[in-house]
């Protein structure tokens, strides 16, 4: 406990960095509405989306996560051994 009766709390705690990866391939939501045979505007107006990103056949959830992790480590200067 400190002299004022409170325990010391660290000040450098929290989210220090964040990274995001969005695949470069996408499908137009208006085309998907037609393909899915749903009412026009269900995705574009209802969800407010013009495009939806999709993975290529060379990507999966593991490669997406590793891409984000690699970028995050580079951005923060943290080495994997740490």
PyMOL commands that set and color helices and strands:
alter all, ss='L'
color gray80, all
select helices_A, chain A and resi 29-36+61-76
alter helices_A, ss='H'
color red, helices_A
select strands_A, chain A and resi 25-28+51-54
alter strands_A, ss='S'
color yellow, strands_A
deselect
rebuild
show_as cartoon
